[in-house]
């Protein structure tokens, strides 16, 4: 399911169920539009809370946790836009015979209405403000759950044609219940029920501003597939915030797990300075749907910078077959390349995977795609990409030039915030 499927689908269902409750002669009015958009904003908030739960069935539905969080973000943005119209324009007409589901005094009804808009605005603006350090932003964002209850109270207390036993009431009520359950799970139960296990750091290597971590489980390790990622939380002051990192290793018999982490933000910089052998960590995993294509005449793997991590895992996966049809293109900055080009090339050659080093510009990458398109039907070439957005845009351009369908491009979003 794509983001726009969710946004449009929820809006259509909300609109259809609401129009069933009001006279048709009032459909084309600003009051109806305000009611529809206000209800859609509530539905978007509820669904956004549900998506934040990290439940497995939700991830499967959207094809990966990265897609879930992309949809979560846009639901919040559109909820704020719709709520802004709803705040300005009256969402009631005399012809509707509207009554509140929950009776409150006019003072509290008005107060809740204003607070619900402020709550939604705070949630979205705090989520989009990247100037707030993650450690602070994370705690502010936890307020989304309690603030969502304020928005629900506004829905229940204002006069509208919606009743809990009609289609629109059942639809919104169901979403709100799921949203509240998702928020409660994420805020209260997730740290206990979702943890894959406790791990201990056994090796630390820092090179060229990149950190290589190796950890072993203190009990049973968790099963995962090459290319997935995990949330890592060190049991140390200042490092307890769970952060997502791609697993840079394949499944091992002793449960060993590895990460390659670039010092790009406040948390990762602290991690580089403070992590030591012997430290304990909690790992929440596995997540992600970054898998090799099952059927492809030719595979091109493109790793940009630290985005090389899932491909390292693919190279180490002893159960993987038909690797001779794959070519790994490593796009890197020579001053920050980690692992080294020689090490990656050796790993690729050992598994029969072609290797192309792309240290500047995109000419080696472009030549690789053009050569593959000349040797193989472009429709049979699958591109797997992990790297920054700028490089992703260039890859799309090159695929278009080589007549490789964009549907053959598989990637994960780098940013969850």
C-alpha positions in Angstrom: 0.0 0.0 0.0 1.4 3.4 -1.0 1.1 6.7 0.9 -1.3 8.3 -1.5 -3.5 5.1 -1.5 -3.9 5.6 2.2 -4.5 9.4 2.1 -7.0 9.3 -0.8 -8.7 6.1 0.4 -9.4 7.3 3.9 -10.7 10.7 2.6 -13.1 8.9 0.2 -14.5 6.6 2.8 -14.9 9.4 5.3 -16.6 11.6 2.7 -18.9 8.8 1.5 -20.1 7.8 5.0 -20.7 11.4 6.0 -22.7 12.3 2.9 -25.0 9.4 3.8 -25.9 11.3 7.0 -26.9 14.7 5.6 -29.5 16.0 3.1 -28.1 16.0 -0.5 -29.1 19.6 -1.0 -26.4 20.6 1.6 -23.6 18.6 0.1 -22.1 21.5 -1.9 -21.7 23.9 1.0 -18.7 25.1 3.0 -20.2 23.5 6.1 -20.2 20.1 4.5 -16.6 20.6 3.3 -15.6 21.7 6.8 -17.2 18.6 8.4 -15.6 16.3 5.8 -12.1 17.8 6.2 -12.4 17.9 10.0 -13.5 14.3 10.1 -10.7 13.3 7.7 -8.2 15.1 9.9 -9.4 13.0 12.9 -9.2 9.8 10.8 -5.6 10.7 9.6 -4.5 11.3 13.2 -6.0 8.0 14.3 -4.3 6.1 11.5 -1.1 7.9 12.2 -1.1 6.7 15.8 -1.8 3.2 14.5 1.1 3.3 12.1 3.5 4.4 14.9 2.9 1.1 16.8 5.4 -0.8 14.7 3.1 -3.8 14.6 4.3 -6.5 12.2 1.0 -6.7 10.3 1.1 -2.9 9.6 4.6 -3.2 8.3 3.7 -6.0 6.0 0.7 -4.1 4.7 2.9 -1.1 3.6 5.9 -3.1 2.5 8.4 -2.0 5.2 8.6 0.2 8.2 10.3 2.9 6.2 7.1 3.2 4.1 5.0 3.1 7.2 6.8 6.1 8.7 6.6 8.0 5.3 2.8 7.5 5.4 2.7 8.4 9.1 4.5 11.8 8.3 2.2 12.7 5.4 -0.9 11.8 7.3 0.1 14.3 10.0 0.8 17.0 7.4 -2.6 16.6 5.6 -4.4 16.3 9.0 -3.1 19.8 9.9 -4.0 21.2 6.5 -7.6 19.8 6.7 -8.0 20.9 10.4 -7.0 24.5 9.5 -10.0 24.7 7.1 -12.2 23.0 9.7 -11.2 25.6 12.3 -12.0 28.6 10.1 -15.3 27.5 8.6 -18.4 26.3 10.5 -19.1 22.6 10.2 -22.8 22.6 11.0 -26.2 23.6 9.4 -29.7 23.9 10.9 -30.9 21.3 8.4 -28.7 18.6 9.9 -30.4 18.4 13.3 -27.0 18.0 14.8 -26.4 16.8 18.4 -23.1 16.1 20.3 -22.3 12.5 21.2 -20.9 13.7 24.5 -22.6 16.6 26.2 -20.2 19.3 27.6 -20.8 22.9 28.5 -20.3 25.5 25.7 -17.2 26.8 27.5 -15.5 23.4 27.5 -16.7 22.5 24.0 -15.1 25.7 22.7 -11.9 25.1 24.8 -11.5 21.6 23.6 -12.0 22.7 20.0 -9.2 25.2 20.3 -6.9 22.9 22.2 -7.4 20.1 19.6 -6.2 22.3 16.8 -3.2 23.5 18.9 -2.5 19.9 19.8 -2.5 18.8 16.2 -0.3 21.8 15.2 2.2 21.0 17.9 2.4 17.4 16.9 3.1 18.1 13.2 5.4 21.1 13.6 7.5 19.3 16.2 7.7 16.2 14.0 8.9 18.3 11.0 11.4 20.5 12.8 14.8 18.9 12.2 16.6 21.6 14.2 15.4 19.9 17.4 17.9 17.3 18.6 16.5 13.8 18.3 16.9 13.2 22.1 14.6 16.1 22.8 12.3 15.6 19.8 11.6 12.0 20.8 10.2 13.0 24.1 8.1 15.8 22.6 6.8 13.4 20.0 5.6 11.1 22.8 3.0 13.7 23.6 1.2 12.8 20.3 -0.7 10.0 22.1 -2.2 12.2 24.9 -2.9 15.1 22.5 -4.8 12.7 20.2 -7.2 12.1 23.1 -7.9 15.8 23.1 -8.8 15.7 19.4 -11.1 12.7 20.1 -12.9 14.6 22.8 -13.5 17.5 20.4 -15.1 15.1 17.9 -17.4 13.7 20.6 -18.4 17.0 22.1 -19.2 19.2 19.1 -22.6 19.2 17.4 -22.7 17.1 14.2 -24.9 14.7 12.3 -22.5 11.9 13.3 -23.8 9.3 15.7 -21.8 6.3 17.0 -24.4 3.8 15.5 -24.3 5.3 11.9 -21.7 4.4 9.2 -19.6 7.6 9.7 -19.7 7.1 13.5 -18.7 3.4 13.2 -15.9 4.3 10.8 -14.4 7.1 12.9 -14.9 5.2 16.1 -13.1 2.1 14.8 -10.2 4.2 13.6 -10.0 6.1 17.0 -10.0 2.8 18.9 -7.2 1.4 16.8 -5.3 4.6 17.1 -5.6 4.7 20.9 -4.6 1.0 21.1 -1.6 1.7 18.8 -0.5 4.7 20.8 -0.9 2.8 24.2 1.1 -0.1 22.8 4.0 2.1 21.5 4.2 4.2 24.6 3.7 1.6 27.3 4.2 -2.0 26.0 6.6 -1.7 23.1 9.8 -1.6 25.2 8.9 -4.9 26.8 7.1 -6.8 24.1 9.0 -5.8 21.0 12.6 -6.2 22.3 14.5 -8.9 20.4 17.0 -9.3 23.1 20.0 -8.0 25.1 23.3 -8.0 23.4 26.9 -7.3 24.4 29.5 -5.3 22.4 32.4 -7.6 21.5 34.3 -5.5 19.0 34.6 -1.8 18.2 36.4 -0.4 15.2 36.5 3.2 14.2 37.9 4.3 10.8 37.3 7.3 8.6 34.4 8.6 10.8 32.6 5.3 10.6 32.0 2.9 13.4 31.9 -0.9 13.0 30.1 -2.6 15.9 29.9 -6.3 16.6 27.6 -7.7 19.3 26.6 -11.1 20.6 23.3 -12.1 22.3 23.2 -12.6 26.0 20.6 -15.3 25.4 19.1 -16.5 22.2 19.6 -14.2 19.2 16.8 -13.2 16.9 16.3 -14.5 13.4 16.6 -12.0 10.6 17.2 -11.8 6.9 20.1 -10.1 5.1 19.1 -6.5 4.4 16.9 -5.9 7.4 17.5 -3.3 10.1 17.2 -3.1 13.8 16.7 -0.4 16.5 19.8 -0.2 18.7 19.6 1.2 22.2 22.8 1.1 24.4 22.3 0.6 28.1 24.4 3.7 28.9 23.5 7.2 29.9 23.0 9.4 26.8 22.8 6.4 24.5 19.5 4.8 25.5 17.4 6.2 22.6 16.6 3.5 20.1 18.0 4.4 16.6 17.5 2.4 13.4 20.6 0.9 11.7 20.9 -1.5 8.9 22.3 -4.9 9.9 25.6 -5.3 8.2 25.9 -9.0 8.6 24.1 -12.2 7.7 22.5 -14.7 10.1 25.3 -16.5 12.1 25.1 -19.7 14.1 26.0 -17.8 17.3 23.6 -15.0 16.8 26.3 -12.4 16.2 25.2 -9.2 14.6 27.1 -6.2 13.1 26.4 -2.6 12.3 28.3 0.0 10.3 27.4 3.5 11.6 28.5 6.8 10.2 28.8 9.7 12.7 26.2 12.0 11.1 24.1 13.3 14.0 24.2 14.0 17.8 23.4 10.4 18.8 25.8 8.7 16.4 28.6 11.1 17.3 28.1 10.3 21.0 28.0 6.6 20.2 31.4 6.9 18.3 33.0 8.6 21.4 31.5 6.5 24.2 30.9 2.9 23.0 33.3 0.3 24.3 33.7 -3.4 24.3 31.6 -5.0 27.1 28.8 -2.5 27.0 25.2 -3.9 26.9 22.6 -3.0 24.4 18.9 -3.6 23.8 18.0 -4.5 20.2 14.5 -4.2 18.8 14.2 -6.2 15.5 14.0 -7.2 12.8 12.3 -4.7 10.5 12.4 -3.9 6.8 11.6 -5.5 3.5 14.9 -4.8 1.6 15.3 -8.2 -0.1 16.8 -9.4 -3.3 14.4 -9.8 -6.2 13.3 -13.4 -6.6 13.2 -13.3 -10.4 15.7 -11.2 -12.3 17.9 -11.9 -15.3 20.3 -9.2 -14.0 20.8 -7.4 -10.7 22.5 -4.1 -10.0 23.2 -3.3 -6.4 23.9 0.4 -5.7 25.3 1.3 -2.3 26.0 5.0 -1.5 28.2 5.7 1.6 26.9 3.9 4.7 24.1 2.6 2.4 26.5 -0.2 1.5 25.5 -2.0 4.8 22.6 -4.2 3.4 24.8 -5.3 0.5 27.5 -6.4 2.9 24.8 -8.6 4.5 23.8 -9.9 1.1 27.4 -10.9 0.3 27.7 -12.7 3.6 24.4 -14.6 3.2 25.6 -18.2 2.6 22.1 -19.3 1.6 22.0 -16.8 -1.3 22.2 -18.2 -4.8 22.7 -17.0 -8.4 25.0 -14.2 -7.2 26.8 -14.3 -10.6 23.9 -12.3 -12.1 24.6 -9.4 -9.7 26.9 -6.4 -9.9 27.7 -4.2 -6.8 28.3 -0.5 -7.5 29.9 1.2 -4.5 29.5 5.0 -4.6 31.8 6.5 -2.0 33.9 9.4 -0.9 37.6 8.3 -0.9 38.3 10.1 2.4 35.4 8.4 4.1 35.2 4.9 2.5 34.4 2.3 5.1 34.8 -0.6 4.7 37.7 -0.1 2.3 37.2 -0.6 -1.4 39.7 -3.5 -1.5 37.8 -5.3 1.3 34.5 -5.0 -0.5 35.9 -6.0 -3.8 37.4 -9.1 -2.1 34.0 -10.0 -0.6 32.3 -9.6 -3.9 34.8 -11.6 -5.9 34.6 -14.4 -3.3 30.8 -14.7 -4.0 31.1 -14.2 -7.8 29.5 -10.8 -7.7 30.7 -8.1 -10.1 32.2 -5.0 -8.5 32.4 -1.4 -9.6 34.0 1.3 -7.6 32.4 4.8 -8.1 34.5 7.3 -6.2 33.5 10.5 -8.0 30.6 11.6 -10.2 28.4 8.9 -11.5 30.2 7.9 -14.7 31.1 4.4 -13.6 27.6 3.8 -12.4 26.2 5.2 -15.7 28.4 2.9 -17.7 27.4 -0.1 -15.6 23.7 0.5 -16.3 24.2 1.1 -20.0 26.3 -2.0 -20.4 23.7 -4.1 -18.5 20.9 -2.7 -20.7 22.9 -3.5 -23.8 23.5 -7.1 -22.7 20.1 -7.8 -21.1 16.5 -6.9 -21.8 16.1 -3.6 -19.7 12.7 -4.9 -18.4 14.6 -7.9 -16.8 17.1 -5.7 -14.9 16.4 -5.2 -11.2 18.0 -2.2 -9.4 18.5 -2.4 -5.6 19.5 0.9 -4.1 20.5 2.1 -0.6 21.9 5.6 -0.2 21.2 9.3 0.0 18.2 11.0 -1.8 20.4 13.0 -4.2 22.0 9.8 -5.6 18.6 8.1 -5.8 17.4 10.9 -8.1 20.4 10.4 -10.3 19.8 6.6 -10.4 16.2 7.3 -11.6 17.5 9.5 -14.4 20.0 6.9 -15.5 17.3 4.2 -15.4 15.1 6.3 -17.7 18.0 6.8 -20.1 18.6 3.1 -20.2 14.9 2.3 -20.6 14.8 0.3 -17.3 11.3 0.5 -15.8 11.1 2.5 -12.6 9.0 -0.3 -11.1 12.3 -2.4 -11.2 13.8 0.0 -8.6 13.8 -1.2 -5.0 14.9 1.0 -2.2 14.3 2.0 1.4 13.9 5.5 2.8 17.0 6.6 4.8 15.2 9.0 7.1 12.4 8.1 9.6 11.9 11.6 10.9 
